Amino acid sequence: MTTESQNLDRQAVIKHIAEQIPRHILAQYPTPLMRANRLSEMLADVDLWFKRDDLISFGLGGNKIRGLEVMLAEALAKNADWLITGAGVQSNHVRATAAVAAYAGMRCTAVYWGKQPVTVEGNYRVTKMLDAKFHFTDDDDRASVDTHIQQVAGILHKQGHSPYPIPRGGACAMGVLGHVLAVFELYQQCLSQGLALDAIVFAVGSGGTYAGWLLGIKLLNLPWKMLCYTVSRGPEQVSQQVADLATEAAALLKLDWIFKVRDAPVYGGFIGLGYGISSPEAAEAIKRVGRTEGILMDPVYTGKAMAGFLHGLQNKHFEDYKIIVFIHTGGEPAFFAGTGDWLNAGLTN
């Protein structure tokens, strides 16, 4: 359990670090921390909780808002008038960025890999409604987004605009700082509810969320273990990306900390056929959580992370962890795109 002196030290760190992080608050916090009662009973030896960042009260939610609050503060300080970012057409981050731009009175360009789709649905529909401009790379390589973001920024600059480019998925040091604040928030909630948390679980895509949690946990010297599942690339590549982002974010806080690959372990094996493609395991997990807790997970991120986590529990990989929090990062608009493969998952009751 946390001692009084440990808590006082951590509260001092929280105050000191929060004062260093510029932030334009867009939503109401803290997001709920809810026990998964029926699912915990099914899992027997695990007390499972959900941190409901899917309920963030801005732009259809999702934890991408946390990073965007910090980036928006910087963009406003630089008198930016145009936000540019990118990913796939069903990107939660792009949808959230378009909402931020609308709120701030800025324009937004969404850079998507590949060709323009025929149907307008899910996050893509929301982004279009928010009046974002679209730029398609006509290249199925996801990395093509990176160079095209810079190209669009250059064109806008020549036209007299003040663009603020945001890397693919929001994976940058400024965005990482928003997730550091999420660690502080969960710590305060656990303290108030008397939870001696052992581990946290979440999906890893571009790495910004994980980097923030890695840095935040180190700042508070917490014993929490991170059980993170990649949804887009190989575990070693993700671990390197996370370590690099955490190191860059630490430097913004004037800390000379260097994070290594070993500091950011990642579980693989649950991507399925690829990023953004629903898998049978994710579909099964989505139905299990939905039918026990009434909580909706998405087929791209949280569904795959939950599938990996349930598999780990079934195979006794996490016997040392009794109190676990699953960070629900959002993504529900994906339910309204594609064929809805999760409807055909094996669960029938």
LINJOKA-V585423 format. One line per field, one symbol per residue. phi: phi as a letter, one per 30 degrees, with the letter a starting at -180 (. if undefined). psi: psi as a letter, one per 30 degrees, with the letter a starting at -180 (. if undefined). burial: b if it has 24 or more other C-alpha atoms within 12 Angstrom, else e. A space follows every 50 residues. Layout:
phi=???
psi=???
burial=???
//
This chain:
phi=.ddddddddddddedddeddcdacdcbcbdddcbdddddddddiccccbc cdddcedahiijdddeddddddeddddchdbacbaalddcddddeddddd ddddiccbccccdicdddccbhedddddddiddcbcdhbddedddedded dddddddddjdcdbdceeiidbdddedddedddeddedddddciccdcab badbcdjddeedddddddechcddcccccdbbadedddeddddddddddd ddciccdccceddbdbccjbdidldicdcedddddedddddcbiccccdc cdddddddddddddcidbddcccbccdddjjeeddcbicieddcdddbc
psi=lkleeeeeeeeeeeeeeeffjkkjkflklllkjkkieeeeeefdgkjklk jiffgkhkhgakffeeefeeeeeeeefghkgkkkalblfgkeeeeeeeee eeeggllkkjjklalklekjlbeeeeeeeggkkkjkfgkfkeffeeeeee eeeeeeefggliljkklkggileeeeeefefeeeeeeeeeefghkikell klkkcffeeeeeeeeeeeefhlgkkkjkkkgflkeeeeeeeeeeeeeeee efghkhkjkleffikkkaggfbflkfkkleeeeeeeeeeefefgkkllfe deeeeeeeeeeeeeghfhffjejkkkjjfagffffhkafhfffglfkf.
burial=eeeeeeeeebeebbeebbeebbbbbbbebbbbbbbbeebbeebeebbbbb bbbbbbbbbbbbbbbbbbbbbbbbbbeeebbbbbbbbbbbbbbbbbbbbb bbbbebbbbbbbbeeeeeeeebbbbbbbebbbbbbbbeeeebbbbbbbbb ebbeebeeeeebbbbbbbbbbbbbbbbbbbbbbbbbbbbbeeeebbbbbb bbbbbbbbbbbbbbbbbbbbebebbbbbbbbbbbbebbbbbbbbbbbbbb eebeeeebbeeebbbbbbbbbbeebbbbbbbbbbbbbbbbeebebbbbbb bbbbbbbbbbbbbeeeebeebbbbbbbbbbbbbbbebbebbbeeeeeee
//
